[in-house]
Amino acid sequence: MQMKYKTLAAAFLACGSAAFADGISFNAGADLRIRQEIMDHVPGLPGDGVHPGAGRLSAAKSSEYKNHMRFRPRVWGELKGESESLGAWRLHARLTDEFRWYVTPRTGDWTWPDEVVLDNLFVEGKDLFDGFLDLSVGRQDIYRLYGLDHVFVDGTPGDGSRTIYSDIVRVALKFDEVRKLDLFALYNFDDNVLRWGTERGKHRSLSGLGGAEPDMDDWGFGAIWSDEIAPWLPYQLFAMQKNTLEYKRGEEQHPWTQREMAGAKLMPRIDEEWSLQFEGMGQVGVNGEGATLHGWSAYSGVYWKESEGTIRPFANAGYHFMSGDDDAGTEDGGHGAWDPMWSRGVNDSEIFLYGTHYGAAWWSNMHFAKVSVGLDLGGRHRVEASSGPMFAASQDGLGGGMGFFKGLLSQIRYDVPIWTADKEKGERFEIFGHLYAEVFNPGDYFATSKPAYFLRWQVDFKF
């Protein structure tokens, strides 16, 4: 495993040295994120009731009160160059640490200094060969990659939002201003050899599913075609494959899986203020025990935002479906449930990062309708509130109740700039933050009726 990492890193550096032969510029910076999170009565928390993702496909268990603080410093450096024969290139690297203070319950899992991890190291070329080709190779964040936020969010969901990278090769072939073919191949290591720190951190599962000896790597590849039927009607067609290694959690052996997924996304633009989105995806596959896997997902949404003015109100409404399986809680079950691919993040909820009971941020078996309203006050100043019901697509028994109604999820977030940099003067130092709250009123799918809540304050410093 170490040899694979060393070979990969050497290739990145060699590509970077060759790319910058015609001129080099250097830039560097840092940021610090401080947040406190408080939650209670989160339903569906799997495993031991303390650690998210500590067990997959286990019955719902209402969590106890939790209160923790997280401190995440990052430093980055970047080389940029431009070649007359090729185009513009850059080599980007970033180091990240995150240590935590668990107020309640107390635990020493993430104590100072914890570990420093290499969470970005990639070479990127833009508009190569007269603008025909974009190329990116290395470890990089995949949040909402290609605009497919129901496919790409986080390659390392097991460590929360500390890192969201994948080791990925991306190629974009640009035929004109509209038509483009994106190709990718990625690999997610369940453990991280490119880290320096405490022995405890060495045994974390970055997938959130791999147990105390992380070995559930996954990898995949695919293609995304972007075009438009008319100037107001862009679309995407995509196909990809995802593979997972077999792994062992405790005494339970999980087989390898292979899934093929295909989908389409349509994004009509009605005018400057109104737009729509329609998306559908289907999966088929097999696992190491010879079972057939399948699942499907769909999304539709309508979006509105005032196009003029200092204060711009906005609103949107959406419906998201992910298939489930009545037998998901049995040894032979779960084959018809939606696999979230690499979208295991907090796009729709922070509570359900901890409370999916299929594993950390494992979005599946869901009908979710949501309405959001808010105000864009300019810059980083924004407020948004949303609410909507959740229903199980299948009654798999994992919630402990007998019904299909999972509950009502309500959220509110306020983003505020504290110190703003003057970009025209070359300033970079900024301070900004947000306040965030979620309340979940569980329905008859769960065995509990206690409302769950999640609260967070956060301050970010950029240098």
C-alpha positions in Angstrom: 0.0 0.0 0.0 2.8 2.4 0.9 4.5 1.7 -2.5 1.3 2.7 -4.3 1.2 6.0 -2.5 4.8 6.8 -3.1 4.5 5.9 -6.8 1.4 8.2 -7.1 3.1 11.1 -5.4 6.3 10.8 -7.5 4.2 10.8 -10.7 2.4 14.1 -9.6 5.7 15.8 -8.8 7.3 14.7 -12.1 4.3 16.0 -14.1 4.5 19.3 -12.2 8.2 19.7 -12.9 7.7 19.2 -16.6 4.7 21.4 -16.8 6.3 24.6 -15.4 9.3 24.8 -17.6 8.3 28.1 -19.1 7.8 30.1 -15.9 6.8 29.5 -12.3 4.9 31.5 -9.7 4.3 30.5 -6.1 1.4 31.2 -3.7 0.6 29.9 -0.2 -2.0 30.4 2.5 -3.8 28.9 5.4 -7.2 28.7 7.1 -8.6 27.7 10.4 -12.1 26.4 11.2 -13.5 26.4 14.7 -17.0 24.9 15.4 -19.0 23.5 18.2 -21.8 21.0 17.7 -24.5 19.9 20.1 -27.1 17.2 19.4 -29.5 14.9 21.2 -32.1 12.2 20.5 -30.8 11.6 16.9 -32.8 8.5 15.8 -31.3 5.7 13.8 -27.8 6.0 15.1 -26.2 2.7 14.3 -23.8 0.6 16.3 -22.7 1.6 19.8 -24.7 4.8 19.9 -21.6 7.0 20.2 -19.6 6.8 16.9 -21.4 7.5 13.6 -21.2 4.6 11.2 -20.1 2.2 13.9 -22.4 -0.4 12.4 -24.3 -0.7 9.1 -27.8 -2.2 8.7 -28.3 -2.3 12.5 -31.6 -1.4 14.2 -32.3 2.2 15.1 -31.0 3.5 18.4 -31.8 6.9 19.7 -28.5 8.7 20.6 -27.7 10.4 23.8 -26.7 14.0 24.3 -23.4 15.0 22.5 -21.4 18.2 22.7 -18.0 18.6 21.0 -15.8 21.2 19.5 -13.6 20.8 16.4 -10.5 22.7 15.4 -9.3 22.3 11.8 -6.2 24.2 10.7 -5.0 23.8 7.0 -2.0 25.1 5.1 -1.6 25.0 1.3 0.9 25.9 -1.3 0.6 26.2 -5.1 2.9 26.5 -8.1 1.5 28.0 -11.3 3.0 28.0 -14.7 2.1 28.5 -18.4 3.6 26.8 -21.4 3.1 28.2 -24.9 2.9 24.7 -26.4 0.5 23.3 -23.8 -1.4 25.9 -21.7 -1.8 26.9 -18.0 -0.8 24.5 -15.3 -0.8 24.4 -11.5 0.5 22.1 -8.8 -1.5 22.3 -5.6 -0.8 20.7 -2.2 -2.6 21.1 1.2 -2.0 19.7 4.7 -4.9 19.3 7.1 -5.3 18.5 10.8 -8.4 18.3 12.9 -8.3 17.8 16.7 -11.5 17.7 18.7 -12.6 18.3 22.3 -15.4 16.0 23.3 -17.2 17.7 26.1 -20.0 15.0 26.4 -19.4 12.1 26.1 -15.7 12.3 26.9 -13.4 10.4 24.6 -9.7 10.5 23.6 -10.3 9.5 20.0 -9.2 12.9 18.5 -7.0 14.6 21.1 -4.2 17.1 20.3 -2.2 16.9 18.1 -4.0 14.0 16.5 -2.6 13.7 12.9 -1.6 15.8 9.9 -2.9 14.4 6.6 -2.1 15.2 3.0 -5.6 15.9 1.7 -4.7 17.7 -1.5 -1.9 17.0 -4.0 -2.8 17.4 -7.7 -1.5 18.7 -11.0 -4.1 20.5 -13.1 -3.9 21.8 -16.7 -6.5 24.1 -18.2 -7.3 24.8 -21.9 -4.5 22.6 -23.2 -3.9 22.1 -26.9 -5.7 25.3 -27.9 -8.4 24.9 -25.4 -9.5 21.4 -26.3 -8.4 19.6 -23.1 -8.5 20.0 -19.3 -6.6 17.6 -17.2 -6.4 17.0 -13.4 -4.5 14.2 -11.7 -4.1 13.6 -7.9 -5.8 13.9 -4.6 -8.5 16.6 -4.6 -11.9 17.5 -3.2 -14.9 16.1 -5.1 -17.7 18.2 -3.6 -20.5 18.5 -6.2 -18.1 17.5 -9.0 -19.5 18.0 -12.5 -22.6 19.6 -10.8 -23.8 16.1 -9.9 -24.4 16.7 -6.2 -26.4 13.4 -5.8 -23.3 11.5 -7.1 -20.2 13.3 -5.8 -19.9 14.9 -2.4 -17.2 13.2 -0.2 -14.7 10.5 -0.8 -13.8 10.2 2.9 -17.2 10.4 4.8 -15.8 8.5 7.7 -13.9 11.5 9.1 -16.7 13.9 8.8 -15.9 17.2 7.1 -12.2 17.1 8.0 -11.5 16.0 4.4 -13.6 15.3 1.3 -11.0 14.1 -1.2 -10.6 11.3 -3.7 -7.5 10.2 -5.5 -8.8 10.9 -9.0 -7.8 11.4 -12.6 -10.1 13.8 -14.6 -10.0 14.6 -18.3 -12.4 17.0 -20.0 -12.6 17.1 -23.8 -14.2 20.4 -24.9 -15.7 20.3 -28.4 -17.1 23.8 -28.2 -18.5 26.2 -25.6 -21.4 23.8 -24.9 -20.5 20.3 -25.8 -18.1 18.5 -23.4 -17.1 15.0 -22.5 -15.7 14.4 -18.9 -13.9 11.2 -18.1 -12.8 10.2 -14.6 -11.3 7.3 -12.6 -11.0 7.5 -8.8 -9.8 5.4 -5.9 -10.7 5.9 -2.2 -8.4 4.3 0.3 -10.1 3.3 3.6 -7.0 4.1 5.5 -4.5 7.0 5.0 -0.8 6.2 4.8 0.0 9.8 3.9 -0.5 11.0 7.5 1.8 11.9 10.5 0.6 11.8 14.1 -0.8 9.6 16.8 -1.1 5.9 16.6 -4.8 6.1 17.3 -5.6 7.9 14.1 -3.9 5.2 12.0 -6.9 2.9 12.5 -9.7 5.2 11.4 -12.0 4.1 8.6 -12.2 6.9 6.1 -15.2 5.2 4.5 -16.9 5.1 7.9 -17.7 1.4 7.3 -14.4 -0.4 7.4 -14.0 -1.1 11.2 -11.0 -0.9 13.4 -8.7 -2.3 10.7 -9.8 -0.2 7.7 -9.9 -2.2 4.5 -13.0 -1.2 2.6 -11.4 0.6 -0.3 -13.6 1.6 -3.2 -12.9 2.7 -6.7 -14.7 3.6 -9.9 -14.7 5.3 -13.3 -17.2 6.9 -15.6 -18.1 9.4 -18.3 -20.3 12.5 -18.3 -21.6 14.1 -21.5 -22.8 17.8 -21.3 -24.7 19.5 -24.1 -27.9 21.5 -24.7 -31.0 20.8 -26.6 -31.6 24.5 -26.9 -29.9 27.5 -25.3 -32.4 27.4 -22.4 -32.3 23.5 -22.1 -28.9 22.1 -21.0 -28.6 18.5 -20.1 -26.1 15.8 -18.9 -25.9 12.1 -19.6 -23.6 10.0 -17.5 -22.6 6.4 -16.8 -20.2 5.0 -14.2 -19.1 2.0 -12.3 -18.4 1.7 -8.5 -16.6 -1.2 -6.9 -15.9 -1.9 -3.2 -13.5 -4.4 -1.7 -14.8 -7.1 0.7 -14.1 -6.2 4.3 -14.7 -7.5 7.8 -16.4 -5.7 10.7 -16.1 -7.6 13.9 -17.2 -11.1 13.1 -19.3 -10.1 10.1 -17.8 -10.5 6.6 -19.0 -8.2 3.9 -18.6 -9.3 0.2 -17.2 -7.2 -2.6 -19.6 -5.3 -4.8 -19.7 -4.0 -8.3 -22.4 -1.6 -9.5 -23.0 0.1 -12.9 -25.0 3.3 -12.8 -26.5 5.4 -15.6 -28.5 8.6 -15.4 -29.6 11.8 -17.0 -30.0 15.4 -15.7 -32.1 18.1 -17.4 -31.8 21.7 -16.3 -34.3 24.0 -18.0 -33.8 27.8 -17.6 -37.1 29.6 -17.8 -35.6 33.1 -17.4 -33.1 34.9 -15.3 -34.9 34.1 -12.1 -36.6 30.8 -12.6 -35.1 27.4 -13.3 -36.0 23.7 -13.0 -34.0 20.5 -12.5 -34.9 16.9 -13.3 -32.7 13.9 -12.6 -33.0 10.1 -12.8 -30.5 7.4 -12.1 -30.6 3.6 -12.1 -28.2 0.9 -10.8 -27.5 -2.8 -11.5 -24.7 -4.9 -10.1 -23.5 -8.1 -8.3 -21.7 -8.9 -5.1 -19.2 -11.5 -4.1 -21.9 -13.9 -3.0 -23.5 -13.9 -6.4 -26.5 -11.8 -5.5 -28.0 -9.3 -8.0 -28.0 -5.6 -6.9 -30.3 -2.9 -8.2 -31.6 0.5 -7.2 -32.8 3.8 -8.5 -33.1 7.4 -7.6 -34.9 10.5 -8.9 -34.9 14.2 -8.2 -37.0 17.1 -9.3 -36.8 20.7 -8.2 -37.9 24.3 -9.0 -35.7 27.3 -8.1 -36.4 31.1 -8.0 -34.1 34.0 -7.1 -34.5 37.7 -7.5 -32.1 38.8 -10.1 -31.6 42.5 -9.1 -31.2 44.4 -5.9 -28.9 44.4 -2.9 -31.2 42.1 -0.9 -32.3 39.2 -3.1 -34.9 36.8 -1.8 -34.9 33.2 -3.1 -37.0 30.1 -2.8 -36.9 26.5 -4.0 -38.8 23.3 -3.7 -37.5 19.8 -4.4 -38.4 16.1 -4.1 -35.8 13.3 -3.8 -36.4 9.6 -4.1 -34.0 6.8 -3.3 -35.1 3.2 -3.4 -35.1 0.9 -0.4 -35.5 -2.9 0.3 -37.9 -4.5 2.7 -35.2 -7.1 3.6 -32.4 -4.6 4.2 -32.2 -5.6 7.9 -31.6 -9.3 7.2 -28.4 -11.1 6.2 -29.8 -11.6 2.7 -31.2 -8.1 2.3 -30.4 -4.7 1.0 -29.9 -5.7 -2.6 -32.7 -3.4 -3.9 -31.7 -0.4 -1.9 -30.0 2.7 -3.5 -26.3 2.9 -3.2 -25.4 6.7 -2.7 -22.2 6.3 -4.8 -19.8 9.1 -3.6 -22.6 11.4 -2.3 -22.3 10.4 1.3 -22.3 13.9 2.8 -24.4 16.5 4.5 -26.1 18.2 1.5 -29.6 17.6 2.9 -29.0 17.1 6.7 -26.4 17.1 9.4 -28.6 15.0 11.7 -28.7 12.2 9.1 -25.0 12.1 8.8 -25.2 10.5 12.3 -28.7 8.9 12.0 -29.1 7.1 8.7 -28.6 3.7 10.4 -27.3 2.3 7.1 -23.9 3.7 7.9 -22.3 7.2 8.2 -24.1 9.5 5.7 -25.4 6.5 3.7 -28.4 8.1 2.0 -30.9 5.4 0.9 -34.6 4.3 1.3 -36.1 7.7 1.2 -38.9 10.0 -0.1 -37.9 13.5 0.8 -39.8 16.7 -0.1 -38.4 20.0 1.0 -39.3 23.7 0.6 -36.7 26.4 1.3 -36.9 30.2 1.5 -34.2 32.8 2.2 -32.4 36.1 1.6 -29.1 36.7 -0.1 -27.7 39.8 1.5 -24.6 40.0 -0.6 -21.1 38.5 -0.1 -21.2 35.8 2.6 -24.3 37.3 4.2 -27.2 35.0 3.8 -30.1 33.4 5.7 -32.1 30.3 4.7 -34.8 28.2 6.3 -36.3 24.9 5.0 -38.7 22.2 6.1 -40.1 19.0 4.7 -41.3 15.4 5.4 -39.4 12.2 5.0 -40.9 8.8 4.2 -39.3 5.4 3.9 -39.5 3.9 0.4 -39.6 0.4 1.9 -40.5 -0.7 5.4 -37.2 -2.5 6.3 -37.8 -2.6 10.0 -34.6 -0.8 10.9 -36.4 2.2 12.4 -38.0 0.1 15.0 -41.5 1.3 14.2 -44.2 -0.2 11.9 -45.0 2.8 9.6 -43.4 4.5 6.6 -43.3 8.1 7.9 -39.7 8.9 9.0 -40.5 12.4 10.2 -40.4 16.1 9.6 -37.0 17.8 9.1 -36.6 21.5 9.6 -33.5 23.6 9.3 -32.3 27.2 9.5 -28.9 28.7 8.7 -27.5 32.2 9.0 -24.1 33.0 7.3 -22.4 36.3 8.3 -19.2 38.0 7.2 -17.2 39.3 10.2 -14.1 40.7 8.5 -14.1 41.1 4.7 -11.0 41.3 2.5 -10.6 44.0 -0.1 -9.7 41.9 -3.1 -8.9 45.0 -5.3 -6.1 45.9 -2.8 -4.8 42.3 -2.8 -6.0 41.6 0.7 -6.8 38.0 1.7 -7.4 37.9 5.4 -11.1 37.1 6.1 -13.3 36.1 9.0 -16.7 34.7 8.5 -19.1 32.3 10.3 -22.5 30.8 10.6 -25.2 29.6 13.0 -27.1 26.5 12.1 -29.9 24.5 13.6 -31.9 21.4 12.7 -35.0 19.8 14.4 -36.3 16.4 13.4 -39.7 15.2 14.6 -39.6 11.4 14.1 -42.7 9.6 12.7 -44.0 6.0 13.0 -41.1 4.5 11.1 -39.0 5.0 14.3 -39.7 3.5 17.7 -39.0 6.9 19.4 -41.2 10.0 19.3 -38.6 12.3 21.0 -37.7 15.3 18.8 -34.0 15.4 17.8 -32.0 18.5 17.4 -28.6 19.6 16.1 -27.0 23.0 16.8 -23.8 24.5 15.5 -21.8 27.7 15.6 -18.7 28.1 13.4 -16.0 30.7 12.7 -13.6 30.5 9.8 -10.3 32.4 9.4 -8.7 32.7 6.0 -5.1 33.9 5.6 
